[in-house]
Amino acid sequence: MNGDNVSSIEKNWLVKSSTRILGPFTLAEVTEQLRTKQISIIDEVRQTDGRWSYIRENQSFMEIVKNIREEQDNNSEQTMTQSIAHHTMTRTDILPVPDEMTLTPTPVPNLDLTPPPIRDIKDVTPVPQSPASRSTATATVTKSYGASGDSRLQDKIRGKSNFMRWALLGAAVVVVGVVFVILTQKDKNKALGYDELMNHALRYKSLGLYEKSLEAYQRASKLKEPDMESQVQMATVLISEDRQSLMGRRILERALVQENRSRSEIVDAYLGIAVSYMMDGDLKQAEDTLQKAIGHEPFNISALLNLAIIQLKKGNYGEAMRDFDSIYRKNPGSVLALFGKAMASVEYAKTVNEPNFLSTLVADIKANIQKTGYLRQELLLFLVYAQSLMGDVDGVNRAVVQFLAEMPGQARNYIHPLQVEWRFTQWDYLEKYCAEAFRKQPPHAELKALRSICLMEVNRDSDASKTLQEALAEAPKDPYVLITQASYLSKVGRLPEALAILKMPELSQISVKNLLMGDICITTQDMACAQTAYTHIYSSDKRSAPTLYGLAWVMMKSNNRPMAYDYVRAGLQAEPNYLPLLELRDQLESE
């Protein structure tokens, strides 16, 4: 996207801040909002005919971004001596730190504290009874229950009174017991000391449970400031998971000047620093830092991947394509290398207007696609797009069916490497390829279903629904259109409707049906339903990580922990970075 050729007074800029899309604005208005901190440099912008990009990476805003960074660096140096425990380690506190060191703040709702208008409300205030009323009530009671000498009736009354007394006493005991258990558990949680919390943080990091690692680290930091070694070990988690790029970078820079650091520690520090620069959009500093890492370890795959990603971000598509291809040939299990090659290759094909060389990319994707679920649907989208550029209509249609036969939304279920700036794989960057492939091909129902999934991935659910309705009107019995409709209904929480579609006979031969049904059954805590769905898949595919997770979940709910652990172990052998399995293993081992 290049705003230099567009008039600065034209309102053609949109801003994506948190979950909101603001605008349109002029270039000057966006710049002013940056200056006054109404928006942040980690927000995204685009022109009406362009693609989203981070403000910090957009050439139109380089001058204001540079000024903001200089101001932030000055402020950071003043606050670095303050306690990390109270100023840097929480997400929910409102902290006086720069925008690029924190998550995008959640907008505070405008609370209207004005009392509501008084309506016609019936006065239900109890009215004290007069002495005459009490006398009348006493007389009525005496008349109703007979003389005071009726001992049988009095015994009955006393019996009821005693029963109520004991019932209330029993209820009070139960309430006290529940409160005691809750307070005891709360005291137990509070009793976790600094050392234990730090051990949890480092253990969770090693397991790939980065959110839990960060949470434990934040709790430990509230008790006391972590020592230097703990900060160094957690710096990459801060950079990648908490967006504390500047803080993490400062920690690693201090670590580098200490003596007796091993080569692997030095390389890891350079990689963390490079990722922090890449997240900030400072590609020159990132590249220089990566060259230092390669000086210590020439074939470090994370460093090589980051260098290739930098070439991709710079628009040097030919060089990026060759770099990614070289990494992939030496490391055929690297999905990130194949993904990067796919993105660079299709961009390069458009610049040279010679798409036939994409046949090698198509062959690589087809050969790799069944090895792992990590980025599988994203690679299938590139398969659709590459064959569209090549004019292979039959290949496009086959790839569309493959795409629709996958469980959507799986990218969030895989952990990503901390030492690689992997965010170029996010759907915000992929949606444009989906839109272009859709425009290039004759529109048909299954292609519209694919388009709707892409829209769902970027949370444009209303647009997805509209496109999906067109597909349903065109092909109401197409199994791939129906499975897409079920996926949409599941995503928006309309689970009974989704289940009704999944039970239609048209979907009997679609394997993804059982995966989607199993996912819904887990959400609704229906063990029998989940076991049926996942057992059906397991009979034909014993390496499916979602299936093995589903069966492990069923076994755990059935109190068959050994069998649950067997399924978890088998799943992690097939997909070591499948997050639900990692979380379930941690739960099984900690209980």
Buried (B, 14 or more C-beta within 10 A) or exposed (E): BEBEEBEEEBEBBBBBBBEEEBBBBBBEBBBBBBEEEBBBBBBBBBBEEBEBBBBBBBEBBEEBBEEBBEEBEEBBEEBBEEEBBEBBBBBEEEBEBBBBBBBBEEEEEEEEEEEEEEEEEEEEEEEEEEEEEEEEEEEEEEEEEEEEEEEEEEEEEEEEEEEEEEEEEEEEEEEEEEEEEEEEEEEEEEEBEBEEBBBBBBBBBEBBBBEBBBBBBBBBBBBEBBEEEBBBBBBBBBBBBBBBBBBBBBBBBBBBEEEEBEEEBBBBBBBBBBBBBBBBBBBEBBBBBBEBBBEEBEEBBBBBBBBBBBBBBEEBBBBBBBBBBBBBEEBBEBBBBBBBBBBBBBBBBEEEEEBEEBBEBBEBBBEBBEEBBBBBBBBBBBBBBBBBBBEBEEBBBBBBBBBBBBBBBBBEBBBBBBBBBBBBBEBBBBBBBBBBBBEEBEBBBBBBBBBBBBBBBBEBBEBBBEBBEBBBEBBEEBBBBBBBBBBBBBBBEEBEBBBEBBEBEBBEEBBBBBBBBBBBBBEEEBBEBBBBBBBBBBEEEEBBBBBBBBBBBBBBBEEBEEBBBBBBEBBBEBBBBBBBBBBBBBEBEEE
